[in-house]
Amino acid sequence: MRVLAAVVVVTGIGFALGAEVPPAETQIAAAIQAAPAEMRAGAAVLGFDAQGKRTMIRKGTNELICLATDPAKTTFEVDCYHKDLEPFMARGRELIAQGVTGAKRNEIRFKEVQDGTLKLPREPRTLYVLTGSRFDPAAGTIENAYQRWVIYVPFATPETTGLPTKGGNDGAPWLMSAGTAGAHIMVNPPRKKQ
């Protein structure tokens, strides 16, 4: 039982750099929390091996791929997205590994999609993002959980969607990166007061 408690603490701080990578079962249990409940059992999970390398730790039977929280970071975040987004997401991870981040990373991916060298579906696809301060594997819960949704709609504009390009504090959907290959609808519910 003491070993499990240690895993909970490490998981809760996002597996601090140099910390031991949690067992695959713990990574899976945390990662699928970002998915809708009815899709969790069939979601594929990309977690981390003992060396901290991202790897498939569970094959899926439905449309979702979930990412375990990164053990090299001090933050807790798990994500799930439609499998058709994997080439786009994998390219993003590849660019980060090369030291390309922020706007430059997006610029490269958006151009590759536009040029046809990077596959991204033209129809809407969803990304689920769940952050928190700590994961409790015994209870299967995330402390201070905050869920948001991103719906990719490549090349969408305010004119084609009727959405504004700036979000407010009311949680209403808005369009980010309008007109680009990475255009997406953001849905950020108001945060609960702690």
FIFIZA-386823 format. One record per residue: z, y negated, x negated of N, C-alpha, C in turn; residue in one letter. Coordinates in nm, 4 decimals, always signed. Layout:
N
(pt (Z; Y; X); (Z; Y; X); (Z; Y; X); 'a')
...
This chain:
194
(pt (+0.0000; +0.1191; -0.0815); (+0.0000; +0.0000; +0.0000); (+0.0000; -0.1259; -0.0861); 'm')
(pt (+0.0640; -0.1216; -0.2027); (+0.0657; -0.2381; -0.2903); (-0.0735; -0.2711; -0.3414); 'r')
(pt (-0.1563; -0.1693; -0.3655); (-0.2926; -0.1934; -0.4113); (-0.3700; -0.2687; -0.3047); 'v')
(pt (-0.3566; -0.2286; -0.1788); (-0.4258; -0.2954; -0.0696); (-0.3827; -0.4407; -0.0600); 'l')
(pt (-0.2549; -0.4673; -0.0754); (-0.2058; -0.6051; -0.0697); (-0.2692; -0.6895; -0.1799); 'a')
(pt (-0.2851; -0.6310; -0.2984); (-0.3472; -0.7048; -0.4081); (-0.4925; -0.7360; -0.3764); 'a')
(pt (-0.5620; -0.6433; -0.3127); (-0.7008; -0.6659; -0.2741); (-0.7089; -0.7789; -0.1733); 'v')
(pt (-0.6145; -0.7836; -0.0801); (-0.6143; -0.8891; +0.0202); (-0.6022; -1.0253; -0.0467); 'v')
(pt (-0.5136; -1.0379; -0.1420); (-0.4945; -1.1661; -0.2100); (-0.6199; -1.2040; -0.2862); 'v')
(pt (-0.6762; -1.1108; -0.3606); (-0.7969; -1.1398; -0.4367); (-0.9099; -1.1766; -0.3425); 'v')
(pt (-0.9255; -1.1016; -0.2325); (-1.0303; -1.1313; -0.1367); (-1.0083; -1.2680; -0.0753); 't')
(pt (-0.8838; -1.3014; -0.0466); (-0.8529; -1.4271; +0.0188); (-0.8916; -1.5484; -0.0629); 'g')
(pt (-0.8934; -1.5387; -0.1935); (-0.9321; -1.6535; -0.2742); (-1.0776; -1.6428; -0.3188); 'i')
(pt (-1.1500; -1.5484; -0.2626); (-1.2917; -1.5356; -0.2946); (-1.3165; -1.4571; -0.4218); 'g')
(pt (-1.2271; -1.3665; -0.4590); (-1.2406; -1.2851; -0.5803); (-1.2587; -1.3746; -0.7022); 'f')
(pt (-1.1573; -1.4450; -0.7409); (-1.1654; -1.5411; -0.8514); (-1.2367; -1.4814; -0.9716); 'a')
(pt (-1.3042; -1.5672; -1.0458); (-1.3815; -1.5261; -1.1623); (-1.2978; -1.4370; -1.2531); 'l')
(pt (-1.3549; -1.3235; -1.2891); (-1.2848; -1.2287; -1.3741); (-1.1984; -1.1323; -1.2958); 'g')
(pt (-1.1819; -1.1558; -1.1667); (-1.1008; -1.0667; -1.0845); (-1.1770; -0.9369; -1.0597); 'a')
(pt (-1.1035; -0.8360; -1.0279); (-1.1624; -0.7072; -0.9981); (-1.2424; -0.7153; -0.8681); 'e')
(pt (-1.3591; -0.6519; -0.8669); (-1.4410; -0.6497; -0.7463); (-1.3772; -0.5529; -0.6473); 'v')
(pt (-1.3561; -0.5948; -0.5228); (-1.2946; -0.5072; -0.4235); (-1.3813; -0.3844; -0.3963); 'p')
(pt (-1.3220; -0.2797; -0.3403); (-1.3996; -0.1611; -0.3051); (-1.5105; -0.1949; -0.2054); 'p')
(pt (-1.6150; -0.1157; -0.2063); (-1.7284; -0.1388; -0.1158); (-1.6832; -0.1486; +0.0290); 'a')
(pt (-1.5879; -0.0654; +0.0691); (-1.5414; -0.0664; +0.2087); (-1.4829; -0.2025; +0.2466); 'e')
(pt (-1.4094; -0.2635; +0.1544); (-1.3505; -0.3948; +0.1805); (-1.4599; -0.5007; +0.1867); 't')
(pt (-1.5554; -0.4942; +0.0952); (-1.6671; -0.5896; +0.0958); (-1.7458; -0.5794; +0.2261); 'q')
(pt (-1.7713; -0.4562; +0.2706); (-1.8468; -0.4351; +0.3941); (-1.7701; -0.4894; +0.5134); 'i')
(pt (-1.6417; -0.4556; +0.5220); (-1.5590; -0.5005; +0.6340); (-1.5586; -0.6523; +0.6452); 'a')
(pt (-1.5539; -0.7209; +0.5316); (-1.5547; -0.8674; +0.5330); (-1.6934; -0.9209; +0.5663); 'a')
(pt (-1.7965; -0.8683; +0.5013); (-1.9323; -0.9212; +0.5165); (-1.9813; -0.9163; +0.6599); 'a')
(pt (-1.9535; -0.8084; +0.7309); (-2.0073; -0.7939; +0.8668); (-1.9370; -0.8832; +0.9682); 'i')
(pt (-1.8278; -0.9473; +0.9287); (-1.7584; -1.0380; +1.0212); (-1.8468; -1.1563; +1.0612); 'q')
(pt (-1.9457; -1.1911; +0.9791); (-2.0348; -1.3023; +1.0121); (-2.1329; -1.2657; +1.1228); 'a')
(pt (-2.1584; -1.1369; +1.1436); (-2.2571; -1.0907; +1.2413); (-2.1994; -1.0877; +1.3827); 'a')
(pt (-2.2865; -1.0985; +1.4826); (-2.2392; -1.0760; +1.6195); (-2.1775; -0.9360; +1.6295); 'p')
(pt (-2.0715; -0.9213; +1.7061); (-1.9969; -0.7952; +1.7140); (-2.0863; -0.6746; +1.7395); 'a')
(pt (-2.1831; -0.6882; +1.8298); (-2.2671; -0.5728; +1.8648); (-2.3675; -0.5350; +1.7568); 'e')
(pt (-2.3797; -0.6158; +1.6524); (-2.4754; -0.5879; +1.5455); (-2.4080; -0.5457; +1.4150); 'm')
(pt (-2.2768; -0.5471; +1.4111); (-2.2048; -0.5202; +1.2862); (-2.2227; -0.3782; +1.2343); 'r')
(pt (-2.2144; -0.2806; +1.3204); (-2.2185; -0.1399; +1.2775); (-2.3503; -0.1031; +1.2099); 'a')
(pt (-2.4598; -0.1683; +1.2465); (-2.5893; -0.1322; +1.1919); (-2.6417; -0.2247; +1.0842); 'g')
(pt (-2.5638; -0.3249; +1.0450); (-2.6106; -0.4223; +0.9461); (-2.6076; -0.3648; +0.8043); 'a')
(pt (-2.7113; -0.3933; +0.7282); (-2.7113; -0.3611; +0.5849); (-2.6184; -0.4597; +0.5154); 'a')
(pt (-2.5602; -0.4177; +0.4035); (-2.4698; -0.5070; +0.3300); (-2.5071; -0.5091; +0.1821); 'v')
(pt (-2.5282; -0.6312; +0.1324); (-2.5469; -0.6535; -0.0102); (-2.4127; -0.7015; -0.0640); 'l')
(pt (-2.3518; -0.6198; -0.1468); (-2.2226; -0.6519; -0.2050); (-2.2341; -0.6597; -0.3551); 'g')
(pt (-2.1275; -0.6191; -0.4236); (-2.1237; -0.6280; -0.5692); (-2.0745; -0.4980; -0.6289); 'f')
(pt (-2.1351; -0.4601; -0.7421); (-2.0887; -0.3414; -0.8126); (-1.9749; -0.3804; -0.9067); 'd')
(pt (-1.9212; -0.2855; -0.9819); (-1.8062; -0.3099; -1.0693); (-1.8348; -0.4155; -1.1769); 'a')
(pt (-1.9630; -0.4356; -1.2104); (-1.9994; -0.5356; -1.3102); (-2.0250; -0.6731; -1.2477); 'q')
(pt (-2.0095; -0.6830; -1.1163); (-2.0303; -0.8100; -1.0478); (-2.1745; -0.8397; -1.0132); 'g')
(pt (-2.2617; -0.7377; -1.0229); (-2.4031; -0.7557; -0.9897); (-2.4244; -0.7291; -0.8411); 'k')
(pt (-2.5037; -0.8171; -0.7745); (-2.5326; -0.7979; -0.6321); (-2.6183; -0.6738; -0.6163); 'r')
(pt (-2.5778; -0.5879; -0.5207); (-2.6476; -0.4623; -0.4982); (-2.6290; -0.4171; -0.3531); 't')
(pt (-2.7177; -0.3315; -0.3058); (-2.7055; -0.2769; -0.1700); (-2.5886; -0.1784; -0.1693); 'm')
(pt (-2.4865; -0.2070; -0.0894); (-2.3719; -0.1161; -0.0805); (-2.3693; -0.0417; +0.0534); 'i')
(pt (-2.4544; -0.0858; +0.1478); (-2.4701; -0.0111; +0.2727); (-2.6085; -0.0381; +0.3282); 'r')
(pt (-2.6800; +0.0693; +0.3564); (-2.8111; +0.0562; +0.4202); (-2.7908; +0.0264; +0.5679); 'k')
(pt (-2.8853; -0.0459; +0.6254); (-2.8736; -0.0846; +0.7649); (-2.9637; -0.0061; +0.8575); 'g')
(pt (-2.9327; -0.0157; +0.9856); (-3.0137; +0.0482; +1.0897); (-3.0621; -0.0534; +1.1923); 't')
(pt (-3.0304; -0.1811; +1.1720); (-3.0803; -0.2844; +1.2636); (-3.1463; -0.3963; +1.1831); 'n')
(pt (-3.1588; -0.5133; +1.2422); (-3.2337; -0.6230; +1.1820); (-3.1549; -0.7094; +1.0851); 'e')
(pt (-3.0241; -0.6870; +1.0719); (-2.9430; -0.7782; +0.9916); (-2.9130; -0.7283; +0.8506); 'l')
(pt (-2.9070; -0.8240; +0.7596); (-2.8577; -0.8027; +0.6240); (-2.7387; -0.8966; +0.6077); 'i')
(pt (-2.6268; -0.8436; +0.5625); (-2.5071; -0.9252; +0.5413); (-2.4753; -0.9318; +0.3929); 'c')
(pt (-2.4255; -1.0469; +0.3496); (-2.3885; -1.0676; +0.2103); (-2.2367; -1.0742; +0.1987); 'l')
(pt (-2.1815; -0.9936; +0.1085); (-2.0388; -1.0005; +0.0798); (-2.0105; -1.1299; +0.0051); 'a')
(pt (-1.8884; -1.1770; +0.0146); (-1.8504; -1.2980; -0.0575); (-1.8603; -1.2736; -0.2082); 't')
(pt (-1.9005; -1.3748; -0.2807); (-1.9275; -1.3631; -0.4240); (-1.7967; -1.3587; -0.5038); 'd')
(pt (-1.7707; -1.2502; -0.5795); (-1.6460; -1.2398; -0.6553); (-1.6340; -1.3427; -0.7677); 'p')
(pt (-1.7443; -1.4064; -0.8055); (-1.7404; -1.5068; -0.9124); (-1.7008; -1.6450; -0.8603); 'a')
(pt (-1.6847; -1.6573; -0.7293); (-1.6516; -1.7874; -0.6711); (-1.5097; -1.7866; -0.6166); 'k')
(pt (-1.4518; -1.9047; -0.6062); (-1.3157; -1.9163; -0.5528); (-1.3159; -1.9469; -0.4036); 't')
(pt (-1.4331; -1.9559; -0.3439); (-1.4437; -1.9797; -0.2002); (-1.4767; -1.8494; -0.1285); 't')
(pt (-1.4433; -1.8415; -0.0004); (-1.4762; -1.7236; +0.0794); (-1.5886; -1.7597; +0.1756); 'f')
(pt (-1.7009; -1.6894; +0.1629); (-1.8126; -1.7077; +0.2548); (-1.8887; -1.5771; +0.2657); 'e')
(pt (-1.9136; -1.5367; +0.3894); (-1.9993; -1.4219; +0.4156); (-2.1116; -1.4689; +0.5067); 'v')
(pt (-2.2290; -1.4093; +0.4885); (-2.3476; -1.4503; +0.5630); (-2.4214; -1.3272; +0.6116); 'd')
(pt (-2.4842; -1.3396; +0.7269); (-2.5732; -1.2355; +0.7769); (-2.7005; -1.3042; +0.8238); 'c')
(pt (-2.8143; -1.2395; +0.7993); (-2.9409; -1.2990; +0.8408); (-3.0402; -1.1896; +0.8771); 'y')
(pt (-3.1424; -1.2294; +0.9523); (-3.2480; -1.1367; +0.9923); (-3.3197; -1.0856; +0.8678); 'h')
(pt (-3.3491; -0.9569; +0.8649); (-3.4097; -0.8948; +0.7468); (-3.5423; -0.9588; +0.7060); 'k')
(pt (-3.6121; -1.0235; +0.8001); (-3.7380; -1.0898; +0.7649); (-3.7164; -1.2107; +0.6746); 'd')
(pt (-3.5922; -1.2592; +0.6653); (-3.5602; -1.3718; +0.5769); (-3.5288; -1.3268; +0.4339); 'l')
(pt (-3.5193; -1.1965; +0.4107); (-3.4775; -1.1470; +0.2790); (-3.5646; -1.1964; +0.1632); 'e')
(pt (-3.6990; -1.1976; +0.1726); (-3.7762; -1.2490; +0.0586); (-3.7377; -1.3939; +0.0242); 'p')
(pt (-3.7189; -1.4767; +0.1250); (-3.6800; -1.6166; +0.1061); (-3.5411; -1.6272; +0.0446); 'f')
(pt (-3.4468; -1.5476; +0.0963); (-3.3095; -1.5495; +0.0456); (-3.3019; -1.4923; -0.0965); 'm')
(pt (-3.3741; -1.3822; -0.1202); (-3.3743; -1.3207; -0.2531); (-3.4318; -1.4171; -0.3567); 'a')
(pt (-3.5363; -1.4896; -0.3184); (-3.5945; -1.5883; -0.4107); (-3.4940; -1.6987; -0.4409); 'r')
(pt (-3.4175; -1.7387; -0.3405); (-3.3132; -1.8386; -0.3628); (-3.2094; -1.7905; -0.4623); 'g')
(pt (-3.1660; -1.6634; -0.4488); (-3.0687; -1.6064; -0.5428); (-3.1280; -1.5975; -0.6832); 'r')
(pt (-3.2556; -1.5627; -0.6910); (-3.3240; -1.5536; -0.8202); (-3.3285; -1.6901; -0.8896); 'e')
(pt (-3.3592; -1.7937; -0.8130); (-3.3650; -1.9279; -0.8704); (-3.2265; -1.9745; -0.9165); 'l')
(pt (-3.1235; -1.9450; -0.8396); (-2.9871; -1.9804; -0.8797); (-2.9528; -1.9112; -1.0112); 'i')
(pt (-2.9903; -1.7844; -1.0239); (-2.9637; -1.7103; -1.1482); (-3.0349; -1.7743; -1.2674); 'a')
(pt (-3.1453; -1.8448; -1.2405); (-3.2199; -1.9142; -1.3456); (-3.1675; -2.0558; -1.3692); 'q')
(pt (-3.0632; -2.0935; -1.2927); (-3.0045; -2.2264; -1.3080); (-3.0692; -2.3335; -1.2228); 'g')
(pt (-3.1572; -2.2933; -1.1306); (-3.2243; -2.3892; -1.0425); (-3.1447; -2.3966; -0.9121); 'v')
(pt (-3.0917; -2.5138; -0.8801); (-3.0077; -2.5295; -0.7614); (-3.0488; -2.6515; -0.6797); 't')
(pt (-2.9800; -2.6710; -0.5688); (-2.9964; -2.7901; -0.4857); (-3.1373; -2.8135; -0.4359); 'g')
(pt (-3.1756; -2.9408; -0.4352); (-3.3051; -2.9809; -0.3813); (-3.4216; -2.9166; -0.4569); 'a')
(pt (-3.4085; -2.9002; -0.5879); (-3.5168; -2.8398; -0.6673); (-3.5413; -2.6951; -0.6237); 'k')
(pt (-3.4334; -2.6209; -0.5983); (-3.4451; -2.4825; -0.5518); (-3.5215; -2.4782; -0.4199); 'r')
(pt (-3.4850; -2.5660; -0.3276); (-3.5546; -2.5697; -0.1987); (-3.6994; -2.6128; -0.2153); 'n')
(pt (-3.7229; -2.7119; -0.2980); (-3.8582; -2.7603; -0.3217); (-3.9488; -2.6466; -0.3695); 'e')
(pt (-3.8999; -2.5672; -0.4621); (-3.9785; -2.4546; -0.5144); (-4.0068; -2.3528; -0.4052); 'i')
(pt (-3.9036; -2.3139; -0.3317); (-3.9243; -2.2131; -0.2263); (-4.0159; -2.2652; -0.1157); 'r')
(pt (-3.9966; -2.3879; -0.0728); (-4.0793; -2.4436; +0.0346); (-4.2264; -2.4461; -0.0072); 'f')
(pt (-4.2517; -2.4841; -0.1333); (-4.3902; -2.4879; -0.1820); (-4.4490; -2.3466; -0.1880); 'k')
(pt (-4.3697; -2.2508; -0.2326); (-4.4183; -2.1125; -0.2397); (-4.4506; -2.0576; -0.1007); 'e')
(pt (-4.3717; -2.0936; -0.0017); (-4.4017; -2.0515; +0.1361); (-4.5314; -2.1171; +0.1809); 'v')
(pt (-4.5435; -2.2464; +0.1581); (-4.6627; -2.3199; +0.1995); (-4.7879; -2.2655; +0.1306); 'q')
(pt (-4.7736; -2.2274; +0.0024); (-4.8873; -2.1720; -0.0729); (-4.9173; -2.0267; -0.0379); 'd')
(pt (-4.8269; -1.9621; +0.0355); (-4.8477; -1.8232; +0.0745); (-4.8001; -1.7220; -0.0283); 'g')
(pt (-4.7305; -1.7678; -0.1330); (-4.6825; -1.6742; -0.2349); (-4.5418; -1.6220; -0.2050); 't')
(pt (-4.4739; -1.6823; -0.1074); (-4.3415; -1.6369; -0.0644); (-4.3450; -1.6184; +0.0860); 'l')
(pt (-4.3070; -1.4995; +0.1301); (-4.3147; -1.4659; +0.2724); (-4.1950; -1.5237; +0.3484); 'k')
(pt (-4.2262; -1.5907; +0.4594); (-4.1255; -1.6420; +0.5517); (-4.1878; -1.6400; +0.6900); 'l')
(pt (-4.1256; -1.5713; +0.7857); (-4.1856; -1.5644; +0.9198); (-4.1968; -1.7027; +0.9837); 'p')
(pt (-4.2980; -1.7213; +1.0634); (-4.3186; -1.8491; +1.1335); (-4.2355; -1.8549; +1.2617); 'r')
(pt (-4.1968; -1.7391; +1.3146); (-4.1138; -1.7354; +1.4347); (-3.9679; -1.7570; +1.3948); 'e')
(pt (-3.8838; -1.8027; +1.4894); (-3.7427; -1.8271; +1.4570); (-3.6704; -1.7018; +1.4078); 'p')
(pt (-3.5834; -1.7207; +1.3081); (-3.4966; -1.6152; +1.2557); (-3.3601; -1.6782; +1.2297); 'r')
(pt (-3.2531; -1.6021; +1.2547); (-3.1181; -1.6571; +1.2492); (-3.0403; -1.6146; +1.1252); 't')
(pt (-2.9592; -1.7090; +1.0762); (-2.8629; -1.6886; +0.9689); (-2.7256; -1.7225; +1.0264); 'l')
(pt (-2.6294; -1.6324; +1.0081); (-2.4913; -1.6534; +1.0520); (-2.4072; -1.6785; +0.9275); 'y')
(pt (-2.3276; -1.7850; +0.9286); (-2.2457; -1.8216; +0.8131); (-2.0998; -1.8273; +0.8579); 'v')
(pt (-2.0134; -1.7551; +0.7873); (-1.8709; -1.7525; +0.8197); (-1.7910; -1.7822; +0.6935); 'l')
(pt (-1.7093; -1.8862; +0.6999); (-1.6229; -1.9221; +0.5883); (-1.4773; -1.9121; +0.6336); 't')
(pt (-1.3892; -1.9102; +0.5386); (-1.2471; -1.9041; +0.5699); (-1.1656; -1.9101; +0.4427); 'g')
(pt (-1.0351; -1.8966; +0.4580); (-0.9498; -1.9041; +0.3401); (-0.9053; -1.7679; +0.2901); 's')
(pt (-0.9123; -1.6652; +0.3772); (-0.8625; -1.5347; +0.3356); (-0.9111; -1.4277; +0.4317); 'r')
(pt (-0.9470; -1.3109; +0.3778); (-0.9835; -1.1954; +0.4596); (-0.8720; -1.0927; +0.4532); 'f')
(pt (-0.8312; -1.0440; +0.5692); (-0.7292; -0.9399; +0.5781); (-0.7990; -0.8101; +0.6161); 'd')
(pt (-0.8226; -0.7187; +0.5185); (-0.8962; -0.5967; +0.5490); (-0.8237; -0.5046; +0.6468); 'p')
(pt (-0.6916; -0.5061; +0.6464); (-0.6164; -0.4197; +0.7386); (-0.6388; -0.4625; +0.8829); 'a')
(pt (-0.6407; -0.5930; +0.9070); (-0.6606; -0.6443; +1.0430); (-0.8076; -0.6698; +1.0736); 'a')
(pt (-0.8911; -0.6805; +0.9689); (-1.0327; -0.7106; +0.9890); (-1.0544; -0.8534; +1.0363); 'g')
(pt (-0.9692; -0.9448; +0.9896); (-0.9777; -1.0837; +1.0347); (-0.9890; -1.1796; +0.9168); 't')
(pt (-1.0409; -1.2971; +0.9463); (-1.0568; -1.4034; +0.8474); (-0.9632; -1.5177; +0.8869); 'i')
(pt (-0.8782; -1.5574; +0.7953); (-0.7871; -1.6690; +0.8201); (-0.8642; -1.8000; +0.8101); 'e')
(pt (-0.8377; -1.8921; +0.9025); (-0.9065; -2.0223; +0.9078); (-1.0577; -2.0046; +0.9169); 'n')
(pt (-1.1003; -1.9091; +0.9980); (-1.2429; -1.8796; +1.0112); (-1.3192; -1.9961; +1.0729); 'a')
(pt (-1.4384; -2.0195; +1.0184); (-1.5293; -2.1204; +1.0732); (-1.6701; -2.0620; +1.0709); 'y')
(pt (-1.7282; -2.0471; +1.1894); (-1.8622; -1.9886; +1.2033); (-1.9622; -2.0973; +1.2370); 'q')
(pt (-2.0779; -2.0904; +1.1705); (-2.1888; -2.1784; +1.2054); (-2.3177; -2.0979; +1.2042); 'r')
(pt (-2.4217; -2.1543; +1.2634); (-2.5478; -2.0840; +1.2794); (-2.6621; -2.1686; +1.2278); 'w')
(pt (-2.7589; -2.1013; +1.1665); (-2.8797; -2.1652; +1.1156); (-2.9972; -2.0851; +1.1717); 'v')
(pt (-3.0878; -2.1540; +1.2389); (-3.2050; -2.0863; +1.2951); (-3.3284; -2.1424; +1.2261); 'i')
(pt (-3.3903; -2.0600; +1.1421); (-3.5085; -2.1025; +1.0677); (-3.6284; -2.1131; +1.1611); 'y')
(pt (-3.6930; -2.2294; +1.1580); (-3.8116; -2.2576; +1.2384); (-3.9109; -2.3310; +1.1478); 'v')
(pt (-3.9776; -2.2582; +1.0569); (-4.0630; -2.3228; +0.9571); (-4.1598; -2.4253; +1.0155); 'p')
(pt (-4.1641; -2.5399; +0.9498); (-4.2534; -2.6511; +0.9805); (-4.2234; -2.7210; +1.1135); 'f')
(pt (-4.1113; -2.6890; +1.1763); (-4.0737; -2.7562; +1.3005); (-4.0415; -2.9028; +1.2733); 'a')
(pt (-4.0632; -2.9847; +1.3739); (-4.0375; -3.1287; +1.3648); (-3.9583; -3.1719; +1.4881); 't')
(pt (-3.9071; -3.2940; +1.4871); (-3.8414; -3.3440; +1.6077); (-3.9375; -3.3439; +1.7277); 'p')
(pt (-4.0644; -3.3683; +1.6997); (-4.1638; -3.3714; +1.8075); (-4.1882; -3.2325; +1.8670); 'e')
(pt (-4.1827; -3.1269; +1.7850); (-4.2087; -2.9925; +1.8371); (-4.0844; -2.9264; +1.8957); 't')
(pt (-3.9670; -2.9799; +1.8612); (-3.8424; -2.9170; +1.9082); (-3.7618; -3.0032; +2.0048); 't')
(pt (-3.7805; -3.1354; +1.9992); (-3.6976; -3.2250; +2.0784); (-3.5586; -3.2427; +2.0212); 'g')
(pt (-3.5406; -3.2052; +1.8941); (-3.4092; -3.2144; +1.8300); (-3.4025; -3.3331; +1.7354); 'l')
(pt (-3.2828; -3.3932; +1.7225); (-3.2658; -3.5005; +1.6252); (-3.2578; -3.4426; +1.4841); 'p')
(pt (-3.2723; -3.5281; +1.3845); (-3.2645; -3.4830; +1.2457); (-3.1301; -3.5161; +1.1812); 't')
(pt (-3.0353; -3.5592; +1.2613); (-2.9006; -3.5842; +1.2120); (-2.8013; -3.5208; +1.3067); 'k')
(pt (-2.7018; -3.4548; +1.2474); (-2.5978; -3.3919; +1.3270); (-2.4820; -3.4866; +1.3523); 'g')
(pt (-2.4117; -3.4597; +1.4590); (-2.2931; -3.5382; +1.4909); (-2.1698; -3.4501; +1.4810); 'g')
(pt (-2.0607; -3.4997; +1.5257); (-1.9353; -3.4241; +1.5237); (-1.9133; -3.3425; +1.6506); 'n')
(pt (-2.0116; -3.3441; +1.7405); (-1.9947; -3.2760; +1.8686); (-2.0444; -3.1318; +1.8685); 'd')
(pt (-2.1037; -3.0863; +1.7578); (-2.1514; -2.9490; +1.7487); (-2.2891; -2.9262; +1.8082); 'g')
(pt (-2.3533; -3.0317; +1.8546); (-2.4869; -3.0168; +1.9135); (-2.5874; -2.9774; +1.8055); 'a')
(pt (-2.6881; -2.8973; +1.8413); (-2.7878; -2.8558; +1.7424); (-2.8685; -2.9758; +1.6913); 'p')
(pt (-2.9126; -2.9635; +1.5655); (-2.9979; -3.0653; +1.5061); (-3.0910; -2.9992; +1.4059); 'w')
(pt (-3.1985; -3.0671; +1.3698); (-3.3023; -3.0115; +1.2837); (-3.2884; -3.0639; +1.1416); 'l')
(pt (-3.2754; -2.9714; +1.0474); (-3.2639; -3.0067; +0.9061); (-3.3923; -2.9668; +0.8341); 'm')
(pt (-3.4312; -3.0431; +0.7333); (-3.5531; -3.0185; +0.6546); (-3.6776; -3.0173; +0.7432); 's')
(pt (-3.6801; -3.1068; +0.8401); (-3.7909; -3.1141; +0.9367); (-3.9263; -3.1226; +0.8670); 'a')
(pt (-4.0236; -3.0495; +0.9225); (-4.1605; -3.0526; +0.8742); (-4.1869; -2.9689; +0.7504); 'g')
(pt (-4.0825; -2.9087; +0.6929); (-4.1003; -2.8270; +0.5725); (-4.0990; -2.6787; +0.6090); 't')
(pt (-4.1333; -2.5962; +0.5104); (-4.1270; -2.4513; +0.5310); (-3.9845; -2.4062; +0.5611); 'a')
(pt (-3.8873; -2.4807; +0.5116); (-3.7470; -2.4447; +0.5321); (-3.6812; -2.5148; +0.6498); 'g')
(pt (-3.7583; -2.5701; +0.7416); (-3.7003; -2.6370; +0.8584); (-3.6100; -2.5390; +0.9325); 'a')
(pt (-3.4921; -2.5887; +0.9717); (-3.3995; -2.5014; +1.0437); (-3.3095; -2.5822; +1.1361); 'h')
(pt (-3.2710; -2.5162; +1.2437); (-3.1807; -2.5762; +1.3408); (-3.0387; -2.5432; +1.2978); 'i')
(pt (-2.9569; -2.6466; +1.2848); (-2.8164; -2.6306; +1.2484); (-2.7305; -2.6382; +1.3745); 'm')
(pt (-2.6366; -2.5451; +1.3841); (-2.5384; -2.5488; +1.4925); (-2.4014; -2.5372; +1.4257); 'v')
(pt (-2.3321; -2.6496; +1.4160); (-2.2016; -2.6574; +1.3503); (-2.0972; -2.6981; +1.4539); 'n')
(pt (-2.0287; -2.6015; +1.5129); (-1.9270; -2.6381; +1.6120); (-1.8181; -2.7241; +1.5498); 'p')
(pt (-1.7528; -2.8087; +1.6305); (-1.6415; -2.8862; +1.5750); (-1.5359; -2.7908; +1.5193); 'p')
(pt (-1.4755; -2.8289; +1.4087); (-1.3723; -2.7454; +1.3477); (-1.2437; -2.7578; +1.4271); 'r')
(pt (-1.1714; -2.6461; +1.4368); (-1.0411; -2.6474; +1.5028); (-0.9429; -2.7210; +1.4143); 'k')
(pt (-0.8559; -2.7973; +1.4755); (-0.7536; -2.8685; +1.3988); (-0.6480; -2.7697; +1.3540); 'k')
(pt (-0.6134; -2.7786; +1.2256); (-0.5152; -2.6862; +1.1668); (-0.3753; -2.7369; +1.1880); 'q')
